[in-house]
Amino acid sequence: MLIGLAAKNAILIVEFAKDEYEKGKPLIDAALEGARLRLRPILMTSFAFIFGCLPLWFASGSGAIARRVLGSTVIGGMLAATLIAIFLIPVMFYVIERFGTNRKQGAALGVPAGESRASG
C-alpha cells in the first residue's frame, strides 16, 4: 500500500509538471508548479493514512508489540514517502528531463551520444 501511494504521488507530480513544461514554461518552473499543485493532495492523503495508523502505534494488550512494530513501520514509511514525493521527485524530474532534452537535441543535430558539438 505504501508503494502504491508513493508511486501514485510521484506519477501525478511528474504528469502535472510535464503538462506545464509542454505548455511552454521553463523546466524549473514546471517542476516547481507540479510540486505546488500536488502538495495539498499529497499531504492530505498522507496525514489521513498516518492518523489512521496511530491506533496501531499506541496499541496495548494482547499482541500489542506486533501492532506497534507494524504501526511504526507504516507511519515511518509514509513519512519517508511523503518527504521523497515533495522534495526529491520534482528534482529528479528536472534532472532527467534536462538530460533527456539535451540528448534528444544532440541526436537531432547529428551528434553521437557522449560527444559535444564543439569537439570535432
Secondary structure, 3 states (H helix, E strand, C coil): CHHHHHHHHHHHHHHHHHHHHHCCCCHHHHHHHHHHHHHHHHHHHHHHHHHHHHHHHCCCCCCHHHHHHHHHHHHHHHHHHHHHHHHHHHHHHHHHHHHHHHHHHHHHCCCCCCCCCCCC
